[in-house]
Amino acid sequence: FSGVLSEGVLRALLELQEQLANTTALAPASGKEVTLSDVCYAPLNPTQPTLDDCCVNSITQYFQNNVTRLSMTATQTNGKETGTADWRDHLIYCVNSPLSFKDITALELSCMAQYGGP
């Protein structure tokens, strides 16, 4: 992995996404404050969506937009070799198996997005 795809870049992306998700705007015609959950595509909860229901396509969804999951490490043994599984291993697995509810690394994280879809 290069500097373009590093844990630091993913952390910065998570922070930016959180700021954008919490942005509000005033609808001039109605005078109502509008949030992302008012206008987002929420396929699994279309009638009363929360921010967690919004389908936001991002690489960070492989970690359910959760910095704790992004930071996780686990000792993993493969045959006689022992190493550390981290975000890179999870990402590689999920890119190849995006519908998985649990990766095959020692992390055992889901590849499903925060909103529940792939």
Backbone as XML, in Angstrom:
<?xml version="1.0"?>
<chain id="A" units="angstrom">
  <residue number="1" name="PHE">
    <atom name="N" x="0.839" y="-1.177" z="0.000"/>
    <atom name="CA" x="0.000" y="0.000" z="0.000"/>
    <atom name="C" x="0.881" y="1.236" z="0.000"/>
  </residue>
  <residue number="2" name="SER">
    <atom name="N" x="0.431" y="2.257" z="-0.704"/>
    <atom name="CA" x="1.210" y="3.490" z="-0.791"/>
    <atom name="C" x="0.632" y="4.542" z="0.151"/>
  </residue>
  <residue number="3" name="GLY">
    <atom name="N" x="1.226" y="5.723" z="0.125"/>
    <atom name="CA" x="0.756" y="6.825" z="0.963"/>
    <atom name="C" x="-0.646" y="7.292" z="0.621"/>
  </residue>
  <residue number="4" name="VAL">
    <atom name="N" x="-1.087" y="7.020" z="-0.612"/>
    <atom name="CA" x="-2.432" y="7.415" z="-1.022"/>
    <atom name="C" x="-3.477" y="6.588" z="-0.272"/>
  </residue>
  <residue number="5" name="LEU">
    <atom name="N" x="-3.145" y="5.344" z="0.024"/>
    <atom name="CA" x="-4.051" y="4.465" z="0.755"/>
    <atom name="C" x="-3.338" y="4.008" z="2.022"/>
  </residue>
  <residue number="6" name="SER">
    <atom name="N" x="-3.410" y="4.841" z="3.039"/>
    <atom name="CA" x="-2.778" y="4.545" z="4.319"/>
    <atom name="C" x="-3.816" y="4.691" z="5.424"/>
  </residue>
  <residue number="7" name="GLU">
    <atom name="N" x="-3.481" y="4.201" z="6.593"/>
    <atom name="CA" x="-4.410" y="4.329" z="7.712"/>
    <atom name="C" x="-4.679" y="5.800" z="8.024"/>
  </residue>
  <residue number="8" name="GLY">
    <atom name="N" x="-3.654" y="6.636" z="7.914"/>
    <atom name="CA" x="-3.832" y="8.065" z="8.167"/>
    <atom name="C" x="-4.809" y="8.711" z="7.195"/>
  </residue>
  <residue number="9" name="VAL">
    <atom name="N" x="-4.720" y="8.334" z="5.929"/>
    <atom name="CA" x="-5.644" y="8.874" z="4.921"/>
    <atom name="C" x="-7.069" y="8.394" z="5.212"/>
  </residue>
  <residue number="10" name="LEU">
    <atom name="N" x="-7.220" y="7.120" z="5.578"/>
    <atom name="CA" x="-8.552" y="6.594" z="5.893"/>
    <atom name="C" x="-9.140" y="7.273" z="7.132"/>
  </residue>
  <residue number="11" name="ARG">
    <atom name="N" x="-8.290" y="7.548" z="8.119"/>
    <atom name="CA" x="-8.758" y="8.273" z="9.313"/>
    <atom name="C" x="-9.223" y="9.685" z="8.947"/>
  </residue>
  <residue number="12" name="ALA">
    <atom name="N" x="-8.460" y="10.354" z="8.094"/>
    <atom name="CA" x="-8.843" y="11.701" z="7.655"/>
    <atom name="C" x="-10.147" y="11.657" z="6.867"/>
  </residue>
  <residue number="13" name="LEU">
    <atom name="N" x="-10.313" y="10.631" z="6.042"/>
    <atom name="CA" x="-11.556" y="10.471" z="5.286"/>
    <atom name="C" x="-12.737" y="10.246" z="6.224"/>
  </residue>
  <residue number="14" name="LEU">
    <atom name="N" x="-12.553" y="9.435" z="7.251"/>
    <atom name="CA" x="-13.625" y="9.222" z="8.239"/>
    <atom name="C" x="-14.012" y="10.526" z="8.922"/>
  </residue>
  <residue number="15" name="GLU">
    <atom name="N" x="-13.015" y="11.318" z="9.272"/>
    <atom name="CA" x="-13.284" y="12.605" z="9.929"/>
    <atom name="C" x="-14.055" y="13.540" z="8.991"/>
  </residue>
  <residue number="16" name="LEU">
    <atom name="N" x="-13.651" y="13.610" z="7.735"/>
    <atom name="CA" x="-14.334" y="14.448" z="6.756"/>
    <atom name="C" x="-15.771" y="13.972" z="6.546"/>
  </residue>
  <residue number="17" name="GLN">
    <atom name="N" x="-15.960" y="12.663" z="6.418"/>
    <atom name="CA" x="-17.306" y="12.119" z="6.234"/>
    <atom name="C" x="-18.205" y="12.455" z="7.419"/>
  </residue>
  <residue number="18" name="GLU">
    <atom name="N" x="-17.660" y="12.389" z="8.625"/>
    <atom name="CA" x="-18.448" y="12.717" z="9.815"/>
    <atom name="C" x="-18.854" y="14.188" z="9.801"/>
  </residue>
  <residue number="19" name="GLN">
    <atom name="N" x="-17.935" y="15.057" z="9.415"/>
    <atom name="CA" x="-18.260" y="16.481" z="9.323"/>
    <atom name="C" x="-19.355" y="16.726" z="8.291"/>
  </residue>
  <residue number="20" name="LEU">
    <atom name="N" x="-19.231" y="16.083" z="7.129"/>
    <atom name="CA" x="-20.230" y="16.250" z="6.085"/>
    <atom name="C" x="-21.583" y="15.676" z="6.503"/>
  </residue>
  <residue number="21" name="ALA">
    <atom name="N" x="-21.563" y="14.540" z="7.181"/>
    <atom name="CA" x="-22.809" y="13.904" z="7.621"/>
    <atom name="C" x="-23.556" y="14.770" z="8.629"/>
  </residue>
  <residue number="22" name="ASN">
    <atom name="N" x="-22.836" y="15.567" z="9.375"/>
    <atom name="CA" x="-23.463" y="16.412" z="10.393"/>
    <atom name="C" x="-23.761" y="17.823" z="9.893"/>
  </residue>
  <residue number="23" name="THR">
    <atom name="N" x="-23.542" y="18.053" z="8.619"/>
    <atom name="CA" x="-23.827" y="19.360" z="8.022"/>
    <atom name="C" x="-25.331" y="19.542" z="7.859"/>
  </residue>
  <residue number="24" name="THR">
    <atom name="N" x="-25.789" y="20.745" z="8.098"/>
    <atom name="CA" x="-27.203" y="21.069" z="7.881"/>
    <atom name="C" x="-27.295" y="22.241" z="6.908"/>
  </residue>
  <residue number="25" name="ALA">
    <atom name="N" x="-28.453" y="22.374" z="6.309"/>
    <atom name="CA" x="-28.700" y="23.484" z="5.385"/>
    <atom name="C" x="-30.121" y="23.980" z="5.615"/>
  </residue>
  <residue number="26" name="LEU">
    <atom name="N" x="-30.328" y="25.229" z="5.350"/>
    <atom name="CA" x="-31.655" y="25.804" z="5.487"/>
    <atom name="C" x="-32.348" y="25.788" z="4.129"/>
  </residue>
  <residue number="27" name="ALA">
    <atom name="N" x="-33.518" y="25.170" z="4.064"/>
    <atom name="CA" x="-34.313" y="25.160" z="2.829"/>
    <atom name="C" x="-35.058" y="26.490" z="2.769"/>
  </residue>
  <residue number="28" name="PRO">
    <atom name="N" x="-34.725" y="27.339" z="1.807"/>
    <atom name="CA" x="-35.294" y="28.696" z="1.764"/>
    <atom name="C" x="-36.817" y="28.721" z="1.657"/>
  </residue>
  <residue number="29" name="ALA">
    <atom name="N" x="-37.390" y="27.851" z="0.859"/>
    <atom name="CA" x="-38.844" y="27.890" z="0.641"/>
    <atom name="C" x="-39.624" y="27.545" z="1.905"/>
  </residue>
  <residue number="30" name="SER">
    <atom name="N" x="-39.138" y="26.565" z="2.660"/>
    <atom name="CA" x="-39.889" y="26.130" z="3.838"/>
    <atom name="C" x="-39.326" y="26.693" z="5.137"/>
  </residue>
  <residue number="31" name="GLY">
    <atom name="N" x="-38.086" y="27.164" z="5.096"/>
    <atom name="CA" x="-37.457" y="27.645" z="6.323"/>
    <atom name="C" x="-37.027" y="26.503" z="7.225"/>
  </residue>
  <residue number="32" name="LYS">
    <atom name="N" x="-37.091" y="25.279" z="6.711"/>
    <atom name="CA" x="-36.757" y="24.091" z="7.499"/>
    <atom name="C" x="-35.268" y="23.783" z="7.384"/>
  </residue>
  <residue number="33" name="GLU">
    <atom name="N" x="-34.690" y="23.344" z="8.497"/>
    <atom name="CA" x="-33.308" y="22.883" z="8.490"/>
    <atom name="C" x="-33.297" y="21.452" z="7.946"/>
  </residue>
  <residue number="34" name="VAL">
    <atom name="N" x="-32.438" y="21.209" z="6.955"/>
    <atom name="CA" x="-32.374" y="19.913" z="6.287"/>
    <atom name="C" x="-31.058" y="19.234" z="6.636"/>
  </residue>
  <residue number="35" name="THR">
    <atom name="N" x="-31.131" y="17.933" z="6.909"/>
    <atom name="CA" x="-29.941" y="17.145" z="7.213"/>
    <atom name="C" x="-29.763" y="16.068" z="6.146"/>
  </residue>
  <residue number="36" name="LEU">
    <atom name="N" x="-28.646" y="15.377" z="6.203"/>
    <atom name="CA" x="-28.383" y="14.293" z="5.255"/>
    <atom name="C" x="-29.470" y="13.228" z="5.327"/>
  </residue>
  <residue number="37" name="SER">
    <atom name="N" x="-29.918" y="12.887" z="6.511"/>
    <atom name="CA" x="-30.941" y="11.840" z="6.641"/>
    <atom name="C" x="-32.276" y="12.257" z="6.014"/>
  </residue>
  <residue number="38" name="ASP">
    <atom name="N" x="-32.484" y="13.551" z="5.806"/>
    <atom name="CA" x="-33.702" y="14.017" z="5.131"/>
    <atom name="C" x="-33.667" y="13.762" z="3.632"/>
  </residue>
  <residue number="39" name="VAL">
    <atom name="N" x="-32.484" y="13.673" z="3.059"/>
    <atom name="CA" x="-32.367" y="13.579" z="1.604"/>
    <atom name="C" x="-31.599" y="12.349" z="1.110"/>
  </residue>
  <residue number="40" name="CYS">
    <atom name="N" x="-31.096" y="11.523" z="2.002"/>
    <atom name="CA" x="-30.240" y="10.415" z="1.579"/>
    <atom name="C" x="-31.031" y="9.223" z="1.046"/>
  </residue>
  <residue number="41" name="TYR">
    <atom name="N" x="-30.325" y="8.368" z="0.328"/>
    <atom name="CA" x="-30.857" y="7.092" z="-0.134"/>
    <atom name="C" x="-30.636" y="6.098" z="0.990"/>
  </residue>
  <residue number="42" name="ALA">
    <atom name="N" x="-31.713" y="5.574" z="1.549"/>
    <atom name="CA" x="-31.644" y="4.627" z="2.665"/>
    <atom name="C" x="-32.453" y="3.385" z="2.290"/>
  </residue>
  <residue number="43" name="PRO">
    <atom name="N" x="-31.868" y="2.462" z="1.533"/>
    <atom name="CA" x="-32.628" y="1.336" z="0.993"/>
    <atom name="C" x="-33.214" y="0.397" z="2.040"/>
  </residue>
  <residue number="44" name="LEU">
    <atom name="N" x="-32.608" y="0.300" z="3.201"/>
    <atom name="CA" x="-33.110" y="-0.629" z="4.220"/>
    <atom name="C" x="-34.041" y="0.028" z="5.227"/>
  </residue>
  <residue number="45" name="ASN">
    <atom name="N" x="-34.161" y="1.338" z="5.181"/>
    <atom name="CA" x="-35.072" y="2.062" z="6.060"/>
    <atom name="C" x="-35.507" y="3.353" z="5.356"/>
  </residue>
  <residue number="46" name="PRO">
    <atom name="N" x="-36.266" y="3.258" z="4.283"/>
    <atom name="CA" x="-36.586" y="4.449" z="3.487"/>
    <atom name="C" x="-37.587" y="5.410" z="4.125"/>
  </residue>
  <residue number="47" name="THR">
    <atom name="N" x="-38.381" y="4.965" z="5.095"/>
    <atom name="CA" x="-39.425" y="5.836" z="5.632"/>
    <atom name="C" x="-38.940" y="6.741" z="6.763"/>
  </residue>
  <residue number="48" name="GLN">
    <atom name="N" x="-38.094" y="6.254" z="7.645"/>
    <atom name="CA" x="-37.598" y="7.035" z="8.779"/>
    <atom name="C" x="-36.079" y="6.877" z="8.915"/>
  </residue>
  <residue number="49" name="PRO">
    <atom name="N" x="-35.301" y="7.269" z="7.910"/>
    <atom name="CA" x="-33.859" y="7.014" z="7.976"/>
    <atom name="C" x="-33.138" y="7.869" z="9.008"/>
  </residue>
  <residue number="50" name="THR">
    <atom name="N" x="-32.145" y="7.264" z="9.625"/>
    <atom name="CA" x="-31.186" y="7.987" z="10.467"/>
    <atom name="C" x="-29.893" y="8.094" z="9.664"/>
  </residue>
  <residue number="51" name="LEU">
    <atom name="N" x="-28.912" y="8.782" z="10.178"/>
    <atom name="CA" x="-27.635" y="8.885" z="9.474"/>
    <atom name="C" x="-27.020" y="7.505" z="9.230"/>
  </residue>
  <residue number="52" name="ASP">
    <atom name="N" x="-27.175" y="6.594" z="10.182"/>
    <atom name="CA" x="-26.625" y="5.250" z="10.027"/>
    <atom name="C" x="-27.301" y="4.465" z="8.913"/>
  </residue>
  <residue number="53" name="ASP">
    <atom name="N" x="-28.502" y="4.861" z="8.514"/>
    <atom name="CA" x="-29.239" y="4.175" z="7.454"/>
    <atom name="C" x="-28.866" y="4.661" z="6.062"/>
  </residue>
  <residue number="54" name="CYS">
    <atom name="N" x="-28.218" y="5.812" z="5.971"/>
    <atom name="CA" x="-27.904" y="6.407" z="4.671"/>
    <atom name="C" x="-26.818" y="5.615" z="3.946"/>
  </residue>
  <residue number="55" name="CYS">
    <atom name="N" x="-27.059" y="5.357" z="2.688"/>
    <atom name="CA" x="-26.106" y="4.644" z="1.836"/>
    <atom name="C" x="-25.052" y="5.634" z="1.368"/>
  </residue>
  <residue number="56" name="VAL">
    <atom name="N" x="-23.917" y="5.615" z="2.031"/>
    <atom name="CA" x="-22.791" y="6.466" z="1.661"/>
    <atom name="C" x="-21.693" y="5.538" z="1.168"/>
  </residue>
  <residue number="57" name="ASN">
    <atom name="N" x="-21.428" y="5.564" z="-0.128"/>
    <atom name="CA" x="-20.430" y="4.668" z="-0.703"/>
    <atom name="C" x="-19.030" y="5.226" z="-0.488"/>
  </residue>
  <residue number="58" name="SER">
    <atom name="N" x="-18.257" y="4.484" z="0.277"/>
    <atom name="CA" x="-16.906" y="4.911" z="0.613"/>
    <atom name="C" x="-16.104" y="3.683" z="1.023"/>
  </residue>
  <residue number="59" name="ILE">
    <atom name="N" x="-14.813" y="3.739" z="0.814"/>
    <atom name="CA" x="-13.941" y="2.638" z="1.219"/>
    <atom name="C" x="-14.029" y="2.406" z="2.727"/>
  </residue>
  <residue number="60" name="THR">
    <atom name="N" x="-14.334" y="3.435" z="3.485"/>
    <atom name="CA" x="-14.424" y="3.297" z="4.944"/>
    <atom name="C" x="-15.640" y="2.476" z="5.376"/>
  </residue>
  <residue number="61" name="GLN">
    <atom name="N" x="-16.567" y="2.233" z="4.460"/>
    <atom name="CA" x="-17.724" y="1.389" z="4.798"/>
    <atom name="C" x="-17.295" y="-0.051" z="5.072"/>
  </residue>
  <residue number="62" name="TYR">
    <atom name="N" x="-16.161" y="-0.488" z="4.537"/>
    <atom name="CA" x="-15.664" y="-1.822" z="4.855"/>
    <atom name="C" x="-15.339" y="-1.951" z="6.342"/>
  </residue>
  <residue number="63" name="PHE">
    <atom name="N" x="-15.266" y="-0.817" z="7.022"/>
    <atom name="CA" x="-15.027" y="-0.773" z="8.469"/>
    <atom name="C" x="-16.230" y="-0.175" z="9.194"/>
  </residue>
  <residue number="64" name="GLN">
    <atom name="N" x="-17.374" y="-0.116" z="8.522"/>
    <atom name="CA" x="-18.615" y="0.439" z="9.029"/>
    <atom name="C" x="-18.430" y="1.874" z="9.538"/>
  </residue>
  <residue number="65" name="ASN">
    <atom name="N" x="-17.539" y="2.607" z="8.874"/>
    <atom name="CA" x="-17.229" y="3.993" z="9.242"/>
    <atom name="C" x="-16.835" y="4.121" z="10.710"/>
  </residue>
  <residue number="66" name="ASN">
    <atom name="N" x="-16.090" y="3.141" z="11.208"/>
    <atom name="CA" x="-15.752" y="3.075" z="12.624"/>
    <atom name="C" x="-14.229" y="3.064" z="12.767"/>
  </residue>
  <residue number="67" name="VAL">
    <atom name="N" x="-13.672" y="4.095" z="13.383"/>
    <atom name="CA" x="-12.224" y="4.206" z="13.524"/>
    <atom name="C" x="-11.655" y="3.094" z="14.404"/>
  </residue>
  <residue number="68" name="THR">
    <atom name="N" x="-12.420" y="2.597" z="15.361"/>
    <atom name="CA" x="-11.954" y="1.503" z="16.214"/>
    <atom name="C" x="-11.740" y="0.245" z="15.391"/>
  </residue>
  <residue number="69" name="ARG">
    <atom name="N" x="-12.660" y="-0.048" z="14.474"/>
    <atom name="CA" x="-12.503" y="-1.214" z="13.608"/>
    <atom name="C" x="-11.334" y="-1.030" z="12.652"/>
  </residue>
  <residue number="70" name="LEU">
    <atom name="N" x="-11.153" y="0.179" z="12.160"/>
    <atom name="CA" x="-10.030" y="0.477" z="11.274"/>
    <atom name="C" x="-8.700" y="0.245" z="11.990"/>
  </residue>
  <residue number="71" name="SER">
    <atom name="N" x="-8.637" y="0.525" z="13.274"/>
    <atom name="CA" x="-7.396" y="0.424" z="14.053"/>
    <atom name="C" x="-7.121" y="-0.966" z="14.604"/>
  </residue>
  <residue number="72" name="MET">
    <atom name="N" x="-8.058" y="-1.876" z="14.475"/>
    <atom name="CA" x="-7.901" y="-3.205" z="15.061"/>
    <atom name="C" x="-6.735" y="-3.974" z="14.454"/>
  </residue>
  <residue number="73" name="THR">
    <atom name="N" x="-6.085" y="-4.764" z="15.294"/>
    <atom name="CA" x="-5.076" y="-5.722" z="14.856"/>
    <atom name="C" x="-5.339" y="-7.022" z="15.593"/>
  </residue>
  <residue number="74" name="ALA">
    <atom name="N" x="-4.872" y="-8.124" z="15.016"/>
    <atom name="CA" x="-5.031" y="-9.420" z="15.661"/>
    <atom name="C" x="-3.905" y="-10.334" z="15.211"/>
  </residue>
  <residue number="75" name="THR">
    <atom name="N" x="-3.432" y="-11.164" z="16.110"/>
    <atom name="CA" x="-2.416" y="-12.148" z="15.765"/>
    <atom name="C" x="-3.068" y="-13.244" z="14.952"/>
  </residue>
  <residue number="76" name="GLN">
    <atom name="N" x="-2.426" y="-13.576" z="13.839"/>
    <atom name="CA" x="-2.993" y="-14.581" z="12.945"/>
    <atom name="C" x="-1.909" y="-15.581" z="12.573"/>
  </residue>
  <residue number="77" name="THR">
    <atom name="N" x="-2.269" y="-16.867" z="12.638"/>
    <atom name="CA" x="-1.356" y="-17.934" z="12.258"/>
    <atom name="C" x="-1.870" y="-18.600" z="11.000"/>
  </residue>
  <residue number="78" name="ASN">
    <atom name="N" x="-0.974" y="-18.736" z="10.036"/>
    <atom name="CA" x="-1.293" y="-19.398" z="8.784"/>
    <atom name="C" x="-0.241" y="-20.481" z="8.579"/>
  </residue>
  <residue number="79" name="GLY">
    <atom name="N" x="-0.612" y="-21.712" z="8.922"/>
    <atom name="CA" x="0.377" y="-22.793" z="8.878"/>
    <atom name="C" x="1.391" y="-22.583" z="9.979"/>
  </residue>
  <residue number="80" name="LYS">
    <atom name="N" x="2.670" y="-22.472" z="9.592"/>
    <atom name="CA" x="3.738" y="-22.260" z="10.577"/>
    <atom name="C" x="4.100" y="-20.785" z="10.733"/>
  </residue>
  <residue number="81" name="GLU">
    <atom name="N" x="3.468" y="-19.931" z="9.929"/>
    <atom name="CA" x="3.769" y="-18.509" z="9.980"/>
    <atom name="C" x="2.776" y="-17.769" z="10.863"/>
  </residue>
  <residue number="82" name="THR">
    <atom name="N" x="3.299" y="-16.899" z="11.719"/>
    <atom name="CA" x="2.452" y="-16.060" z="12.574"/>
    <atom name="C" x="2.745" y="-14.610" z="12.241"/>
  </residue>
  <residue number="83" name="GLY">
    <atom name="N" x="1.684" y="-13.847" z="12.120"/>
    <atom name="CA" x="1.826" y="-12.429" z="11.811"/>
    <atom name="C" x="0.683" y="-11.640" z="12.413"/>
  </residue>
  <residue number="84" name="THR">
    <atom name="N" x="0.574" y="-10.410" z="12.009"/>
    <atom name="CA" x="-0.471" y="-9.533" z="12.515"/>
    <atom name="C" x="-1.408" y="-9.158" z="11.377"/>
  </residue>
  <residue number="85" name="ALA">
    <atom name="N" x="-2.684" y="-9.423" z="11.575"/>
    <atom name="CA" x="-3.714" y="-9.001" z="10.620"/>
    <atom name="C" x="-4.142" y="-7.587" z="10.998"/>
  </residue>
  <residue number="86" name="ASP">
    <atom name="N" x="-4.314" y="-6.729" z="9.991"/>
    <atom name="CA" x="-4.762" y="-5.366" z="10.260"/>
    <atom name="C" x="-5.705" y="-4.904" z="9.155"/>
  </residue>
  <residue number="87" name="TRP">
    <atom name="N" x="-5.910" y="-3.597" z="9.069"/>
    <atom name="CA" x="-6.868" y="-3.024" z="8.121"/>
    <atom name="C" x="-6.565" y="-3.421" z="6.689"/>
  </residue>
  <residue number="88" name="ARG">
    <atom name="N" x="-5.286" y="-3.597" z="6.345"/>
    <atom name="CA" x="-4.923" y="-3.964" z="4.976"/>
    <atom name="C" x="-5.484" y="-5.346" z="4.611"/>
  </residue>
  <residue number="89" name="ASP">
    <atom name="N" x="-5.328" y="-6.294" z="5.534"/>
    <atom name="CA" x="-5.828" y="-7.651" z="5.289"/>
    <atom name="C" x="-7.345" y="-7.659" z="5.139"/>
  </residue>
  <residue number="90" name="HIS">
    <atom name="N" x="-8.003" y="-6.905" z="6.003"/>
    <atom name="CA" x="-9.462" y="-6.826" z="5.938"/>
    <atom name="C" x="-9.908" y="-6.185" z="4.624"/>
  </residue>
  <residue number="91" name="LEU">
    <atom name="N" x="-9.252" y="-5.117" z="4.220"/>
    <atom name="CA" x="-9.605" y="-4.426" z="2.989"/>
    <atom name="C" x="-9.425" y="-5.330" z="1.769"/>
  </residue>
  <residue number="92" name="ILE">
    <atom name="N" x="-8.310" y="-6.026" z="1.696"/>
    <atom name="CA" x="-8.064" y="-6.934" z="0.571"/>
    <atom name="C" x="-9.143" y="-8.008" z="0.519"/>
  </residue>
  <residue number="93" name="TYR">
    <atom name="N" x="-9.487" y="-8.563" z="1.687"/>
    <atom name="CA" x="-10.531" y="-9.582" z="1.711"/>
    <atom name="C" x="-11.857" y="-9.009" z="1.218"/>
  </residue>
  <residue number="94" name="CYS">
    <atom name="N" x="-12.234" y="-7.845" z="1.712"/>
    <atom name="CA" x="-13.538" y="-7.264" z="1.373"/>
    <atom name="C" x="-13.640" y="-6.832" z="-0.092"/>
  </residue>
  <residue number="95" name="VAL">
    <atom name="N" x="-12.555" y="-6.375" z="-0.658"/>
    <atom name="CA" x="-12.582" y="-6.015" z="-2.074"/>
    <atom name="C" x="-12.907" y="-7.247" z="-2.917"/>
  </residue>
  <residue number="96" name="ASN">
    <atom name="N" x="-12.439" y="-8.397" z="-2.478"/>
    <atom name="CA" x="-12.694" y="-9.640" z="-3.199"/>
    <atom name="C" x="-13.995" y="-10.327" z="-2.795"/>
  </residue>
  <residue number="97" name="SER">
    <atom name="N" x="-14.502" y="-10.041" z="-1.603"/>
    <atom name="CA" x="-15.732" y="-10.670" z="-1.104"/>
    <atom name="C" x="-16.605" y="-9.635" z="-0.390"/>
  </residue>
  <residue number="98" name="PRO">
    <atom name="N" x="-17.134" y="-8.652" z="-1.118"/>
    <atom name="CA" x="-17.845" y="-7.534" z="-0.472"/>
    <atom name="C" x="-19.137" y="-7.922" z="0.241"/>
  </residue>
  <residue number="99" name="LEU">
    <atom name="N" x="-19.683" y="-9.107" z="-0.022"/>
    <atom name="CA" x="-20.933" y="-9.509" z="0.625"/>
    <atom name="C" x="-20.720" y="-10.329" z="1.893"/>
  </residue>
  <residue number="100" name="SER">
    <atom name="N" x="-19.481" y="-10.435" z="2.336"/>
    <atom name="CA" x="-19.162" y="-11.267" z="3.497"/>
    <atom name="C" x="-19.583" y="-10.588" z="4.810"/>
  </residue>
  <residue number="101" name="PHE">
    <atom name="N" x="-20.173" y="-11.393" z="5.678"/>
    <atom name="CA" x="-20.528" y="-10.891" z="7.009"/>
    <atom name="C" x="-19.390" y="-11.077" z="8.007"/>
  </residue>
  <residue number="102" name="LYS">
    <atom name="N" x="-18.352" y="-11.835" z="7.608"/>
    <atom name="CA" x="-17.198" y="-12.021" z="8.486"/>
    <atom name="C" x="-16.002" y="-12.411" z="7.619"/>
  </residue>
  <residue number="103" name="ASP">
    <atom name="N" x="-14.942" y="-11.626" z="7.703"/>
    <atom name="CA" x="-13.773" y="-11.955" z="6.887"/>
    <atom name="C" x="-13.055" y="-13.183" z="7.450"/>
  </residue>
  <residue number="104" name="ILE">
    <atom name="N" x="-12.093" y="-13.710" z="6.700"/>
    <atom name="CA" x="-11.393" y="-14.918" z="7.139"/>
    <atom name="C" x="-10.110" y="-14.598" z="7.884"/>
  </residue>
  <residue number="105" name="THR">
    <atom name="N" x="-9.879" y="-13.333" z="8.182"/>
    <atom name="CA" x="-8.711" y="-12.956" z="8.974"/>
    <atom name="C" x="-9.039" y="-13.161" z="10.452"/>
  </residue>
  <residue number="106" name="ALA">
    <atom name="N" x="-8.036" y="-13.030" z="11.276"/>
    <atom name="CA" x="-8.236" y="-13.137" z="12.727"/>
    <atom name="C" x="-9.069" y="-11.976" z="13.266"/>
  </residue>
  <residue number="107" name="LEU">
    <atom name="N" x="-9.246" y="-10.922" z="12.470"/>
    <atom name="CA" x="-10.076" y="-9.787" z="12.887"/>
    <atom name="C" x="-11.550" y="-10.161" z="12.921"/>
  </residue>
  <residue number="108" name="GLU">
    <atom name="N" x="-11.966" y="-11.023" z="11.988"/>
    <atom name="CA" x="-13.353" y="-11.486" z="11.878"/>
    <atom name="C" x="-14.348" y="-10.325" z="11.782"/>
  </residue>
  <residue number="109" name="LEU">
    <atom name="N" x="-14.014" y="-9.331" z="10.961"/>
    <atom name="CA" x="-14.886" y="-8.176" z="10.761"/>
    <atom name="C" x="-15.808" y="-8.391" z="9.569"/>
  </residue>
  <residue number="110" name="SER">
    <atom name="N" x="-16.939" y="-7.729" z="9.584"/>
    <atom name="CA" x="-17.879" y="-7.768" z="8.472"/>
    <atom name="C" x="-17.403" y="-6.835" z="7.366"/>
  </residue>
  <residue number="111" name="CYS">
    <atom name="N" x="-17.731" y="-7.192" z="6.136"/>
    <atom name="CA" x="-17.459" y="-6.318" z="4.989"/>
    <atom name="C" x="-18.681" y="-5.461" z="4.649"/>
  </residue>
  <residue number="112" name="MET">
    <atom name="N" x="-19.785" y="-5.729" z="5.302"/>
    <atom name="CA" x="-21.023" y="-4.988" z="5.014"/>
    <atom name="C" x="-20.909" y="-3.558" z="5.546"/>
  </residue>
  <residue number="113" name="ALA">
    <atom name="N" x="-21.568" y="-2.653" z="4.853"/>
    <atom name="CA" x="-21.508" y="-1.232" z="5.209"/>
    <atom name="C" x="-22.306" y="-0.939" z="6.474"/>
  </residue>
  <residue number="114" name="GLN">
    <atom name="N" x="-22.104" y="0.234" z="7.016"/>
    <atom name="CA" x="-22.792" y="0.668" z="8.240"/>
    <atom name="C" x="-24.314" y="0.590" z="8.083"/>
  </residue>
  <residue number="115" name="TYR">
    <atom name="N" x="-24.814" y="0.901" z="6.896"/>
    <atom name="CA" x="-26.269" y="0.903" z="6.696"/>
    <atom name="C" x="-26.839" y="-0.497" z="6.488"/>
  </residue>
  <residue number="116" name="GLY">
    <atom name="N" x="-25.967" y="-1.516" z="6.404"/>
    <atom name="CA" x="-26.426" y="-2.898" z="6.311"/>
    <atom name="C" x="-26.297" y="-3.537" z="4.947"/>
  </residue>
  <residue number="117" name="GLY">
    <atom name="N" x="-25.963" y="-2.774" z="3.938"/>
    <atom name="CA" x="-25.808" y="-3.305" z="2.585"/>
    <atom name="C" x="-24.364" y="-3.497" z="2.228"/>
  </residue>
  <residue number="118" name="PRO">
    <atom name="N" x="-24.117" y="-3.996" z="1.013"/>
    <atom name="CA" x="-22.727" y="-4.211" z="0.582"/>
    <atom name="C" x="-22.028" y="-2.918" z="0.198"/>
  </residue>
</chain>
